[in-house]
């Protein structure tokens, strides 16, 4: 049996795109345990990351809350946050990353 649930699309995803995870139902407990165990390092450790960091987020993403991106940009000393509000913003991410990397 396959999981056939539809994942709600964030506003940055085109409305006609249907996202369905292709995950066997029996794997779901393992996936949820893995997700629960994966967390960011302690804040004190993150403040030591001095590498310039580009954080790309989209408003309304149910799997990656905007609040996490906002926390990261507040913690990381050299972080820049770009928030996509719509599919056009997401389409610009390649050029945003190129600019950030000095290309």
C-alpha positions in Angstrom: 0.0 0.0 0.0 1.3 3.5 -1.0 0.7 6.7 0.9 -1.6 8.7 -1.4 -2.1 11.8 0.7 -1.8 15.2 -1.0 0.6 17.6 0.6 -0.8 21.2 0.8 1.2 23.5 -1.6 2.8 26.6 -0.2 1.8 29.8 -2.0 5.1 29.8 -3.9 4.2 26.6 -5.7 2.0 26.8 -8.8 -1.6 26.0 -7.9 -1.9 23.3 -10.6 1.1 21.3 -9.3 0.0 18.5 -7.1 2.5 17.2 -4.6 2.1 13.6 -3.4 4.8 11.9 -1.5 5.7 8.5 -3.0 6.3 6.7 0.3 5.3 3.2 1.3 3.0 3.4 4.3 5.1 1.0 6.3 8.1 3.4 6.0 6.2 6.3 7.6 7.0 5.5 11.2 10.7 5.4 10.3 10.5 8.6 8.4 8.7 10.4 11.2 11.3 9.1 13.8 14.1 10.4 11.6 12.4 13.8 11.2 11.9 14.0 15.0 15.6 13.2 15.6 16.9 15.7 13.0 17.2 19.1 14.5 19.5 22.1 14.2 22.6 22.1 16.3 22.5 24.2 19.5 22.3 27.9 19.0 25.7 28.6 20.5 27.3 26.3 17.9 25.5 28.0 15.1 26.9 31.4 16.1 30.3 30.0 15.4 29.5 29.5 11.7 31.0 32.6 10.1 30.7 31.5 6.5 28.3 33.7 4.5 25.0 31.9 4.3 22.1 32.3 1.9 18.8 31.1 3.3 16.0 30.6 0.8 12.5 30.1 2.2 9.0 30.4 0.9 6.0 31.7 2.8 3.5 29.1 3.8 5.7 26.1 3.4 4.2 23.5 5.8 7.3 21.4 6.0 9.8 24.2 6.6 8.3 27.0 8.6 9.4 30.5 7.8 10.0 31.0 11.6 12.9 28.5 11.3 14.5 30.5 8.5 14.0 33.7 10.5 15.6 32.1 13.5 18.6 31.0 11.4 19.2 34.4 10.0 19.1 35.9 13.5 21.6 33.3 14.8 24.0 33.0 12.0 26.4 36.1 12.0 26.6 36.3 8.1 23.3 35.1 6.9 21.0 36.6 4.3 17.3 35.6 4.0 15.3 35.7 0.8 11.6 34.8 1.1 9.6 33.7 -1.9 6.0 34.7 -1.9 5.0 33.2 -5.3 6.3 30.9 -8.1 8.0 33.9 -9.8 10.1 34.5 -6.7 11.2 30.9 -6.6 12.1 31.0 -10.3 14.6 33.8 -9.4 16.4 31.7 -6.8 19.1 30.5 -9.3 20.0 34.1 -10.1 19.8 35.1 -6.4 22.2 32.2 -5.6 24.5 33.2 -8.5 24.6 36.8 -7.2 25.3 35.6 -3.6 28.1 33.5 -4.8 29.6 36.3 -6.9 29.0 34.7 -10.3 
